[in-house]
Amino acid sequence: MREAMAVDGRAVLRRGWGILTLLMVVAFLGACETDPSEAANETGEALGAGTEYGLVIHGGAGTITRDQLTEEREDHYHQALRAALDAGYEILEAGGSAMDAVIAAVVIMEDEPVFNAGRGAVFTSEGTNELDAAVMDGADRNAGAVAGVTSLKNPIQLARLVMDESPHVMMVGEGAETFGAQFDLETVDPDYYFTEERWEALQRAQEAEEVSVDWRGDENRMMGTVGAVARDRDGNLAAATSTGGMTNKRFGRVGDVPVIGAGTYASNASCAVSATGHGEYFIRNVVSREICARMEHRGETLQAAAEAVVMDQLYDHGGTGGIVAIDRDGHFSMVLNTPGMYRGHRMAGAEPFTAIYADEGDGH
């Protein structure tokens, strides 16, 4: 009798452990299926749904302080940012693609001489202009990039052609321009890029170089880029970035902008990112891809991932700058570790927001 009771007891115990194990497995599988966008934020509260569609842009980051800009200059930047937002948002609102939207926004900023891209590109040590640009489509992770082009009005359009019309990802210099000529892209004379402000910046950089005998120069001359990220009504993401490079650069230097995963990245599985700052550090830390990877592999929210990379990882390694990003559910982020970054966003049904200084917030 005692043996029978012992056998029955063990059977009951086994059934109990079996049920408990089953419940634990179900709970584990449920947790694995949780969407990263529904993960808890730092306060432990579940994040709500993002916007249906929207656009986030930047016009460069760096030591941008109130004592450097007049009210008139500030107003000029805000107007330029809003014009770029309007151009991209109009496309999204009409049901257009995220890729068309980011291209439209960046073209506006390339045409605006106050930004270091397109017409406002900075000068190399030889007094010339070399421009880089990149685009990436989050739907299929197709990408296109150009570096060192010297005669195009809008390099971002050439980057898109590399993506759409060639089997390659990156083209450089004369070869890239030869490819672009097949599609009748608008070209310009070297004088098109000349602005007194950029020319004076080159003179200051070269004078400082003569004094310090250090051709690497200061951090600020390595900053300046424009970019845009977007989510469209179909849930597709895209990123576009364009730059004139760094003032007084030599030796055919190329920064992070055309390096996919460093200055530009987009994947519908996570987010789209466009970066601005000291390019060498963004390349070494693979900043744009790292933000998306933290979302995909660690389940982090976009804001948490962006802050971890820009405010901690990048900054700890000596890198300065910022990013704009939007995730697959329409949450956006604008993170910078510098005193300022020209930036803005316009989300579905909302008014446009623009900012310059770090203490102005993100407009959420």
C-alpha positions in Angstrom: 0.0 0.0 0.0 2.8 2.4 0.9 4.6 1.6 -2.3 1.4 2.2 -4.3 0.9 5.5 -2.6 4.5 6.5 -3.3 4.1 5.6 -7.0 0.8 7.6 -7.2 2.5 10.5 -5.4 5.4 10.5 -7.8 3.0 10.4 -10.7 1.0 13.4 -9.4 4.3 15.3 -8.8 5.5 14.6 -12.3 2.1 15.8 -13.7 2.4 18.9 -11.6 5.9 19.7 -12.9 4.8 18.9 -16.4 2.0 21.5 -16.1 4.3 24.1 -14.6 6.9 23.5 -17.3 4.2 23.9 -20.0 3.0 27.2 -18.5 6.6 28.4 -18.4 7.2 27.5 -22.0 4.0 29.3 -23.1 5.0 32.4 -21.1 8.5 32.4 -22.6 7.2 32.0 -26.2 4.8 34.9 -25.6 7.6 37.1 -24.4 9.7 36.2 -27.5 6.8 37.3 -29.7 6.6 40.7 -28.1 7.2 43.4 -30.7 10.3 45.6 -29.8 8.1 48.7 -30.3 6.0 47.5 -27.4 8.9 47.0 -25.0 8.8 49.0 -21.8 10.6 52.3 -21.6 12.8 53.4 -18.7 9.7 54.3 -16.6 8.3 50.8 -17.2 5.4 52.1 -19.2 4.5 50.5 -22.5 5.1 52.7 -25.5 2.1 53.7 -27.5 1.8 53.5 -31.3 3.8 55.9 -33.4 2.6 58.0 -36.3 1.2 56.6 -39.5 3.7 58.5 -41.5 6.3 61.2 -40.9 9.6 62.9 -41.7 12.6 63.8 -39.6 15.5 65.9 -40.9 18.8 67.4 -39.8 21.1 70.1 -41.2 24.3 69.4 -39.3 25.5 69.2 -35.7 28.4 70.9 -33.9 29.3 73.7 -31.6 26.2 75.8 -32.4 25.5 78.3 -29.6 23.2 81.3 -29.3 26.1 83.7 -29.2 27.1 82.6 -32.7 23.8 83.3 -34.4 21.8 86.5 -34.8 18.0 86.3 -34.7 18.0 86.9 -38.4 20.3 83.9 -39.0 18.3 81.7 -36.7 15.1 82.6 -38.6 16.8 81.7 -41.8 17.7 78.3 -40.6 14.2 77.6 -39.3 12.7 78.7 -42.6 15.1 76.4 -44.5 14.3 73.5 -42.3 10.6 74.0 -42.6 10.9 74.3 -46.4 12.6 70.9 -46.4 9.9 69.4 -44.1 7.1 70.8 -46.3 8.6 69.3 -49.4 8.9 65.8 -47.9 5.7 65.9 -45.9 3.6 66.9 -49.0 4.7 63.6 -50.7 3.9 61.5 -47.6 0.6 63.1 -47.1 -0.4 62.4 -50.7 0.5 58.7 -50.3 4.0 58.9 -51.8 6.9 56.8 -50.8 9.3 57.4 -48.0 12.2 57.4 -50.5 10.6 60.1 -52.6 10.0 62.1 -49.4 13.6 62.0 -48.1 15.0 62.9 -51.5 12.7 65.9 -51.8 13.7 67.1 -48.4 17.4 66.7 -49.0 17.3 68.4 -52.4 15.9 71.5 -50.6 18.7 71.5 -48.2 21.3 70.9 -50.9 20.1 74.0 -52.7 20.3 76.1 -49.5 23.8 77.6 -49.1 23.7 77.8 -45.2 24.0 74.0 -45.1 27.2 72.0 -45.8 25.8 70.1 -48.7 25.3 70.8 -52.4 25.5 74.6 -53.0 26.8 75.3 -49.5 29.6 72.6 -49.6 32.8 73.5 -47.8 36.2 73.8 -49.6 39.0 71.3 -49.7 42.6 72.3 -49.0 43.0 72.9 -52.8 40.0 75.3 -52.9 37.7 72.8 -54.6 34.5 71.1 -53.5 34.0 67.3 -53.2 30.5 66.1 -52.3 29.2 62.8 -50.9 25.7 61.4 -50.6 23.8 58.2 -49.9 20.3 56.7 -49.8 18.9 53.5 -48.4 15.5 51.9 -48.9 14.2 50.0 -45.8 11.9 47.8 -47.7 14.6 45.8 -49.5 17.8 47.3 -47.9 18.9 48.5 -51.3 21.3 51.4 -51.2 23.2 53.8 -53.3 26.1 56.1 -52.5 28.5 58.5 -54.2 31.7 60.1 -53.0 34.0 62.9 -54.3 31.7 64.3 -57.0 32.4 67.8 -58.1 29.9 69.0 -60.6 26.4 67.9 -59.6 23.8 70.3 -58.3 22.1 67.6 -56.3 24.4 64.6 -55.4 21.5 62.9 -53.5 19.8 62.3 -56.9 22.9 60.6 -58.2 23.0 58.4 -55.1 19.5 57.3 -55.8 20.4 56.5 -59.4 23.2 54.3 -58.2 20.7 52.4 -56.1 17.9 52.2 -58.7 19.8 51.9 -62.0 23.0 50.1 -61.3 24.1 46.8 -59.7 26.4 48.7 -57.4 26.2 50.4 -54.0 28.9 53.1 -54.2 30.5 55.0 -57.0 33.2 57.7 -56.7 34.6 60.7 -58.5 34.7 61.0 -62.2 33.2 57.5 -62.7 30.2 58.4 -60.7 29.7 61.6 -62.7 30.1 59.7 -66.0 27.3 57.4 -64.8 25.1 60.3 -63.8 25.6 61.9 -67.2 23.6 59.1 -68.8 20.5 60.3 -66.9 20.8 64.0 -67.7 21.3 65.1 -64.1 21.8 68.8 -63.7 25.5 69.8 -63.6 27.0 73.1 -62.4 30.2 75.0 -62.8 32.6 75.2 -59.8 31.5 78.8 -59.1 28.1 77.5 -58.2 29.5 76.2 -54.9 31.3 79.4 -53.9 30.0 81.2 -50.9 32.0 83.9 -49.0 31.3 82.2 -45.7 32.7 78.8 -46.8 35.7 80.5 -48.4 36.5 82.4 -45.2 36.2 79.2 -43.2 38.9 77.6 -45.4 41.2 80.6 -44.9 40.8 80.4 -41.2 41.5 76.7 -41.2 44.7 77.1 -43.3 45.9 79.9 -41.1 45.4 77.9 -38.0 47.2 75.0 -39.6 50.2 77.2 -40.3 50.4 78.1 -36.6 49.8 74.7 -35.1 51.5 72.7 -37.9 48.6 70.2 -37.5 46.7 69.6 -40.8 44.0 67.7 -38.8 42.5 71.0 -37.5 39.7 71.5 -35.0 36.6 69.4 -34.5 34.1 71.9 -35.9 35.5 71.9 -39.4 34.7 68.2 -39.6 31.0 68.7 -38.9 28.2 69.5 -41.3 25.8 67.3 -43.2 22.1 67.2 -44.1 19.8 64.3 -44.0 16.3 63.0 -43.8 14.5 59.8 -42.6 10.8 58.9 -43.3 8.0 56.4 -42.8 5.3 56.3 -45.4 1.7 55.2 -45.3 2.7 51.7 -46.3 5.1 51.4 -43.4 8.2 51.6 -45.5 11.3 53.4 -44.2 14.0 55.4 -46.1 17.1 57.4 -45.3 19.0 60.0 -47.3 22.2 61.9 -46.3 24.3 64.5 -48.2 27.5 66.5 -47.3 30.2 68.7 -48.6 32.7 66.9 -46.3 35.1 68.7 -44.1 36.8 72.1 -44.5 40.4 71.9 -45.7 40.2 68.2 -46.2 43.1 66.4 -48.1 44.1 63.2 -49.7 40.6 62.3 -51.1 39.2 61.9 -47.6 35.7 60.4 -47.5 33.6 60.6 -44.4 30.7 58.5 -43.0 27.8 59.7 -45.2 28.3 57.3 -48.2 29.4 54.5 -45.9 26.2 52.4 -45.5 25.7 51.6 -41.9 27.8 54.5 -40.6 26.1 57.7 -41.7 23.1 56.2 -43.4 21.0 53.1 -42.9 17.4 51.9 -43.2 15.6 48.6 -42.6 11.9 48.0 -42.2 12.8 45.5 -39.5 13.8 48.3 -37.2 14.5 51.9 -38.2 16.0 54.4 -40.6 18.9 56.6 -39.5 20.7 59.6 -40.9 23.8 60.9 -39.0 25.9 64.1 -38.8 29.1 64.7 -37.0 32.8 63.8 -37.0 32.6 61.1 -39.7 35.7 59.0 -38.7 34.1 58.2 -35.4 30.7 57.3 -37.0 32.5 54.9 -39.3 34.4 53.3 -36.5 31.3 52.8 -34.4 29.0 51.9 -37.4 26.6 54.3 -35.7 23.5 54.1 -38.0 23.5 50.3 -38.2 24.3 49.9 -34.5 21.1 51.8 -33.5 19.0 49.6 -35.7 20.8 46.4 -34.5 20.1 47.2 -30.8 16.4 47.4 -31.7 16.5 44.1 -33.6 18.7 42.0 -31.4 18.1 43.5 -27.9 14.5 44.7 -28.2 15.4 48.2 -27.3 13.2 51.1 -28.2 14.4 53.6 -30.8 15.1 56.3 -28.3 17.0 54.0 -25.9 19.1 52.6 -28.7 19.9 56.0 -30.1 20.9 57.4 -26.7 23.0 54.4 -25.9 25.0 54.8 -29.2 25.3 58.6 -29.5 25.4 59.6 -25.9 27.5 56.7 -24.5 29.3 54.6 -27.1 30.1 57.3 -29.6 30.9 60.0 -27.1 33.0 57.7 -25.0 35.2 57.0 -28.0 35.6 60.8 -28.7 33.0 61.1 -31.4 30.7 64.1 -31.5 27.5 64.7 -33.6 24.0 63.5 -33.7 21.3 61.5 -35.5 17.7 61.6 -36.6 15.8 58.4 -36.9 12.3 56.9 -37.3 11.3 53.3 -36.5 8.9 50.9 -38.2 6.0 51.9 -35.9 6.5 55.6 -36.5 8.3 56.6 -33.3 11.0 59.2 -34.0 14.2 60.2 -32.3 16.6 63.2 -32.6 19.7 62.7 -30.4 22.8 64.9 -30.2 25.9 65.1 -28.0 26.9 68.6 -29.2 25.6 72.0 -28.2 23.4 72.2 -31.3 22.0 70.4 -34.3 19.7 71.9 -37.0 16.8 69.6 -36.9 13.1 69.2 -37.3 10.2 66.8 -37.9 6.7 66.7 -39.2 4.4 63.8 -38.3 1.0 62.8 -39.7 -1.6 65.4 -38.8 0.8 67.5 -36.7 2.4 70.9 -37.2 6.1 71.1 -38.2 8.7 71.4 -35.5 12.2 72.8 -35.9 15.0 73.4 -33.4 18.7 74.4 -33.3 20.1 74.2 -29.8 20.4 71.1 -27.6 18.2 72.6 -24.8 15.2 73.0 -27.1 14.0 69.5 -26.7 12.6 67.2 -29.5 9.1 68.5 -29.9 7.4 65.2 -28.8 
